[in-house]
Amino acid sequence: MPVAAPSSALPQSRSLLTTLPGPRAQELLERQRQVVPAGVASTMPTFAVRAEGGIVEDVDGNRLIDLGSGIAVTSVGASAPRVVAGVQQQVEQFTHTCFMVTPYEGYVAVAEKLADLTPVPGPQRTALFNSGAEAVENAVKVARAYTGKQAIAAFDHAYHGRTSLTMALTAKNKPYKNGFGPFSPEIYRVAGSYPLRDGLSGAEAAARAIHQLDRQIGANNLAAVIMEPIQGEGGFIVPAPGFLAEITRWCRENDVLFIADEIQTGFARTGQWFASEFEDIQPDLITTAKGIAGGMPLSAVTGRAEIMDAALPGGLGGTYGGNPVACAAALGAIETIMEDGLLGRAREIEHVIVEHLTSVQRNDARIAEVRGRGAMVAFELINPTTGAPDAALTGAVAQAARDQGVITLTCGTDGNVIRLLPPLTISNELLREGLTVITDALAATTI
Ligand SMILES: *Cc1c(COP(=O)(O)O)cnc(C)c1O
């Protein structure tokens, strides 16, 4: 049945007409249970029909406040006008030729934008793929081809994806790895920097990691070190100042490549184009995805030209990689970030969130820390008596906020972090309302 495009703007206010899930959502949930595996789990117990600004509307007419952006994807909004226009125009021209068969301009234009925007030094090359995990896999392939070495080091609390190779790089067992082994060989894990928990300065934490890299792997075996400049799924962990600079210095001096996984932190999310910029580091390779294309599936590996050119012709690619519709969306999203001043908007959002959360923290010792940058801020919940991570409290608060129509995500290796990833198009009013629902739920929850 043809569905008419929504003509009116979606009202930017929260509204619950039913408890969640409402009757239509319950029917869909029942259908889902019959045909979709339990392993594919959803956070919100309802089904979306429309999204715009800071609101997602569900099948029962409920309007939810979006503090998740589909996991940091729709930073420019879920139907940003420039993205919609680019996609519509491209779909009418052609949907696919395969860049490896008959190339098209959009792919090259996205690569040019990434060469301008990413903090990779010198001449750059970009290869496009479909998902974040696929980008990480290809960064590893390129690093091995260029260095002739095999070992890859990742950090505690890392998240790099769910494919076979990227599961090995990911730290957390349940639900990402449990039962899915054996894992890819020549992947090593070293300690990172988690100031709240390790109390180390950036230099001290880097010295600890470098000692492990040197003694347990050896630079002569190590192709690359991969790290998220702010760890995402692991708990929005911002490494202590100087940590990243020291790790990248060691890598450079020892002919080890440094891969910045900016899949969650990239494209204005943190208030810069890339979070690497805060620490002034220059990665050899950068992986991007999520916020790159306004909701369309696209990912990229951008790296120094001589590294990226180490793979033989035909060694990189894929049927759909850099799909023309996704490229058109990316060009629309990048233009939106530039024209609408979304780097500055992300910093304003940081201000609103941090101000709200720190004022609550002053009277609630269960909030151990408020941390993050831009529109990527989280708070970590503990038992103030023991200092232990409180996953039960975190889950209960997130659930209570969801029941009241606020899309709320958690993260952290110990499941005790509530993370905020609003679209950059959300109004301050909606953002404050969403935050208030969450912190009121915290105040009302005793476990
Ligand atoms: C989400 C994420 C990935 C994986 O991306 P997918 O598109 O889900 O495969 C990899 N790295 C980081 C840092 C991520 O946040």
Ligand as a Chemical Component Dictionary entry (heavy atoms), coordinates in Angstrom:
data_LIG
# 
_chem_comp.id                   LIG 
_chem_comp.type                 NON-POLYMER 
_chem_comp.pdbx_formal_charge   0 
_chem_comp.three_letter_code    LIG 
# 
loop_
_chem_comp_atom.comp_id 
_chem_comp_atom.atom_id 
_chem_comp_atom.alt_atom_id 
_chem_comp_atom.type_symbol 
_chem_comp_atom.charge 
_chem_comp_atom.model_Cartn_x 
_chem_comp_atom.model_Cartn_y 
_chem_comp_atom.model_Cartn_z 
_chem_comp_atom.pdbx_ordinal 
LIG C1 C1 C 0 29.028 1.556  16.520 1  
LIG C2 C2 C 0 30.503 1.440  16.518 2  
LIG C3 C3 C 0 31.172 0.540  15.688 3  
LIG C4 C4 C 0 30.442 -0.448 14.804 4  
LIG O1 O1 O 0 29.652 0.188  13.842 5  
LIG P1 P1 P 0 28.493 -0.647 13.106 6  
LIG O2 O2 O 0 28.008 0.291  12.045 7  
LIG O3 O3 O 0 27.472 -0.966 14.156 8  
LIG O4 O4 O 0 29.138 -1.868 12.557 9  
LIG C5 C5 C 0 32.552 0.525  15.717 10 
LIG N1 N1 N 0 33.244 1.380  16.489 11 
LIG C6 C6 C 0 32.638 2.262  17.301 12 
LIG C7 C7 C 0 33.463 3.208  18.119 13 
LIG C8 C8 C 0 31.247 2.325  17.345 14 
LIG O5 O5 O 0 30.638 3.190  18.179 15 
# 
loop_
_chem_comp_bond.comp_id 
_chem_comp_bond.atom_id_1 
_chem_comp_bond.atom_id_2 
_chem_comp_bond.value_order 
_chem_comp_bond.pdbx_ordinal 
LIG C1 C2 SING 1  
LIG C2 C3 SING 2  
LIG C2 C8 DOUB 3  
LIG C3 C4 SING 4  
LIG C3 C5 DOUB 5  
LIG C4 O1 SING 6  
LIG O1 P1 SING 7  
LIG P1 O2 DOUB 8  
LIG P1 O3 SING 9  
LIG P1 O4 SING 10 
LIG C5 N1 SING 11 
LIG N1 C6 DOUB 12 
LIG C6 C7 SING 13 
LIG C6 C8 SING 14 
LIG C8 O5 SING 15 
# 
